[in-house]
Amino acid sequence: MLNKYARAFFTRVLTPFAALLIRLGVSPDAVTLVGTGGVVAGALVFYPRGEFFWGTVVITLFVFSDLVDGNMARQLGRSSRWGAFLDSTLDRVADSAIFGGLALWYAGSGDDNMLCAVSIFCLASGQVVSYTKARGESIGLPVNVNGLVERAERLVISLVACGFAGLHKFGVPGIQYLLPVALWIVAAGSLVTLIQRVVTVRRESAEAEAEAAAQGGGNG
């Protein structure tokens, strides 16, 4: 749902900025690389120190590069397999940095092994959720399912919670508990999404094999 509506809204908002970058001679790949570097830096510099508010501000500024680079490519008429591959690959790097930064905080000054484990689960499950779709499509299946918590939902829930949790350092009482709640929600939602995709691939695979067998029998 977030992918469908939020992406359309921000694409319209960011189109003039994308056009400006094109006029300045910036390439979509450069935007992708800089955006990922900014997200990784924001997550791994601020989050392990418990600076959730400022880390989220930095990450949010750079995370929109995911929309800008694609917008630029469409305006230039350069949408390519390489661009899609680079974008998808670096998305995984950025996601890993965000949850890795949270895991480092809980393994260190945050001193909570359970939430460290939940953060690592969010990191790993996000990668596997993406892999199940990519692998299913690579063997010719559509993987036609809208998962409960996909990448957009994982990022929005986690970043909003991190940003608000960071307000605890500005004197807002009790707000730091939003982050653990959000991590548990993302972990549970990612598990459900993974199961949804696995079940869908199993069903689509069985349907494809049954159709192939029926066509083979008819030809015989």
C-alpha positions as CSV (number, residue, x, y, z in Angstrom):
1,M,0.0,0.0,0.0
2,L,2.8,2.4,0.9
3,N,4.7,1.5,-2.2
4,K,1.6,2.3,-4.3
5,Y,0.5,5.6,-2.9
6,A,3.5,7.1,-1.2
7,R,5.8,6.4,-4.1
8,A,3.4,8.1,-6.6
9,F,3.1,11.2,-4.3
10,F,6.8,11.6,-3.8
11,T,7.6,10.9,-7.4
12,R,5.5,14.0,-8.4
13,V,7.1,16.1,-5.6
14,L,10.7,15.1,-6.5
15,T,10.3,15.4,-10.3
16,P,11.5,19.0,-10.5
17,F,14.6,18.2,-8.3
18,A,15.4,15.2,-10.6
19,A,15.1,17.5,-13.6
20,L,17.6,19.9,-11.9
21,L,20.1,17.2,-11.3
22,I,19.9,16.1,-15.0
23,R,20.6,19.7,-16.1
24,L,23.6,19.7,-13.8
25,G,24.9,16.6,-15.5
26,V,24.4,14.2,-12.5
27,S,23.8,10.6,-13.5
28,P,21.1,8.4,-11.9
29,D,23.8,5.9,-10.8
30,A,25.7,8.7,-9.0
31,V,22.5,9.6,-7.1
32,T,22.0,5.9,-6.2
33,L,25.6,5.6,-4.9
34,V,25.5,8.9,-2.9
35,G,22.1,8.1,-1.5
36,T,23.2,4.7,-0.2
37,G,26.4,6.1,1.2
38,G,24.4,8.7,3.1
39,V,22.0,6.1,4.5
40,V,24.8,3.8,5.6
41,A,26.7,6.7,7.2
42,G,23.7,8.0,9.0
43,A,22.8,4.5,10.4
44,L,26.3,3.3,11.4
45,V,27.6,6.6,12.8
46,F,24.5,7.7,14.8
47,Y,22.5,4.7,15.7
48,P,25.2,2.7,17.5
49,R,25.6,5.8,19.8
50,G,21.9,6.0,20.5
51,E,21.5,9.2,18.5
52,F,18.3,8.0,16.9
53,F,16.8,11.4,16.1
54,W,19.8,12.9,14.2
55,G,20.5,9.5,12.6
56,T,16.9,9.4,11.3
57,V,17.2,12.9,10.0
58,V,20.3,12.1,8.0
59,I,18.9,8.8,6.7
60,T,15.6,10.4,5.6
61,L,17.4,13.0,3.6
62,F,19.2,10.4,1.7
63,V,16.6,7.6,1.4
64,F,14.6,9.7,-1.1
65,S,17.5,9.0,-3.6
66,D,15.7,5.7,-4.2
67,L,12.9,7.7,-5.9
68,V,15.1,10.4,-7.5
69,D,17.4,8.1,-9.4
70,G,14.5,6.2,-11.0
71,N,12.7,9.5,-11.8
72,M,15.9,10.7,-13.5
73,A,16.3,7.5,-15.5
74,R,12.7,7.8,-16.8
75,Q,13.2,11.4,-17.8
76,L,16.4,10.5,-19.6
77,G,14.8,7.4,-21.2
78,R,17.6,5.4,-19.8
79,S,15.8,2.8,-17.7
80,S,18.0,-0.3,-17.9
81,R,18.6,-3.7,-16.4
82,W,21.9,-2.4,-14.9
83,G,20.2,0.5,-13.2
84,A,17.5,-1.7,-11.7
85,F,20.1,-4.2,-10.5
86,L,22.3,-1.5,-8.9
87,D,19.3,0.1,-7.2
88,S,18.0,-3.2,-5.8
89,T,21.4,-4.3,-4.6
90,L,22.2,-1.0,-2.8
91,D,18.7,-1.0,-1.3
92,R,19.7,-4.2,0.5
93,V,23.0,-2.6,1.7
94,A,21.1,0.4,3.1
95,D,18.5,-1.8,4.9
96,S,21.3,-3.8,6.4
97,A,23.0,-0.7,7.7
98,I,19.9,0.6,9.4
99,F,19.1,-2.6,11.3
100,G,22.8,-3.4,11.8
101,G,23.2,0.0,13.5
102,L,20.3,-0.7,15.8
103,A,21.8,-4.1,16.6
104,L,25.1,-2.5,17.5
105,W,23.3,-0.1,19.8
106,Y,21.5,-2.9,21.7
107,A,24.7,-5.0,21.8
108,G,26.6,-2.1,23.3
109,S,25.3,0.9,25.3
110,G,21.6,-0.2,24.7
111,D,22.5,-3.4,26.7
112,D,19.5,-5.5,25.5
113,N,20.4,-8.8,24.0
114,M,16.8,-9.6,23.1
115,L,16.3,-6.4,21.1
116,C,19.8,-7.0,19.5
117,A,18.5,-10.4,18.3
118,V,15.2,-8.8,17.1
119,S,17.2,-6.2,15.1
120,I,19.3,-8.9,13.5
121,F,16.2,-10.9,12.7
122,C,14.7,-7.8,11.0
123,L,17.9,-7.4,9.0
124,A,18.0,-11.1,8.0
125,S,14.3,-11.5,7.3
126,G,14.2,-8.4,5.1
127,Q,17.0,-9.9,3.0
128,V,15.2,-13.2,2.7
129,V,11.9,-11.6,1.9
130,S,13.5,-9.9,-1.0
131,Y,15.4,-13.0,-2.1
132,T,12.2,-15.1,-2.2
133,K,10.6,-12.8,-4.7
134,A,13.8,-12.4,-6.8
135,R,14.4,-16.2,-6.8
136,G,10.8,-17.0,-7.6
137,E,10.8,-14.6,-10.5
138,S,14.1,-16.0,-11.8
139,I,12.5,-19.4,-12.2
140,G,9.6,-17.9,-14.2
141,L,7.0,-17.5,-11.5
142,P,5.1,-14.2,-11.0
143,V,5.2,-14.3,-7.1
144,N,1.9,-12.4,-7.3
145,V,1.4,-11.5,-3.6
146,N,1.2,-8.3,-1.7
147,G,3.1,-9.0,1.5
148,L,2.0,-7.7,4.9
149,V,5.3,-5.8,5.6
150,E,7.4,-5.2,2.5
151,R,10.4,-2.8,2.2
152,A,8.5,0.5,2.3
153,E,6.6,-0.6,5.4
154,R,9.8,-1.8,7.1
155,L,11.5,1.5,6.5
156,V,8.6,3.7,7.5
157,I,7.8,1.9,10.7
158,S,11.4,1.6,11.7
159,L,12.5,5.2,10.8
160,V,9.4,6.9,12.3
161,A,9.9,4.9,15.5
162,C,13.7,5.7,15.6
163,G,13.0,9.4,15.0
164,F,10.5,9.7,17.8
165,A,12.5,7.5,20.2
166,G,15.4,9.9,19.7
167,L,13.2,12.7,21.2
168,H,13.8,11.0,24.6
169,K,17.2,12.8,24.7
170,F,15.3,16.1,24.3
171,G,13.3,15.4,27.4
172,V,10.2,13.7,26.1
173,P,9.4,11.0,28.6
174,G,8.6,7.4,27.7
175,I,8.8,7.9,24.0
176,Q,11.9,5.7,23.7
177,Y,9.7,2.6,24.1
178,L,8.3,3.2,20.6
179,L,11.4,1.7,19.0
180,P,11.3,-1.8,20.7
181,V,7.6,-2.0,19.8
182,A,8.3,-1.1,16.2
183,L,11.1,-3.6,15.9
184,W,8.8,-6.4,17.2
185,I,6.1,-5.3,14.7
186,V,8.6,-5.3,11.8
187,A,10.0,-8.7,12.9
188,A,6.5,-10.3,13.1
189,G,5.3,-8.6,9.9
190,S,8.5,-9.7,8.0
191,L,7.9,-13.3,9.2
192,V,4.3,-13.2,7.9
193,T,5.4,-11.7,4.6
194,L,8.1,-14.4,4.2
195,I,5.5,-17.1,4.8
196,Q,3.1,-15.5,2.3
197,R,5.8,-15.4,-0.4
198,V,6.9,-19.0,0.2
199,V,3.3,-20.3,0.1
200,T,2.7,-18.3,-3.0
201,V,5.8,-19.6,-4.8
202,R,4.8,-23.2,-3.8
203,R,1.3,-22.7,-5.2
204,E,2.4,-21.0,-8.4
205,S,5.1,-23.7,-8.9
206,A,2.5,-26.5,-8.5
207,E,0.1,-24.7,-10.9
208,A,2.9,-24.2,-13.5
209,E,4.0,-27.9,-13.3
210,A,0.4,-29.1,-13.5
211,E,-0.2,-26.9,-16.6
212,A,3.0,-28.1,-18.2
213,A,2.0,-31.7,-17.5
214,A,-1.4,-31.1,-19.0
215,Q,0.1,-29.5,-22.2
216,G,2.5,-32.4,-22.4
217,G,-0.3,-34.9,-22.2
218,G,-2.4,-33.1,-24.8
219,N,0.5,-33.0,-27.2
220,G,1.0,-36.7,-26.7
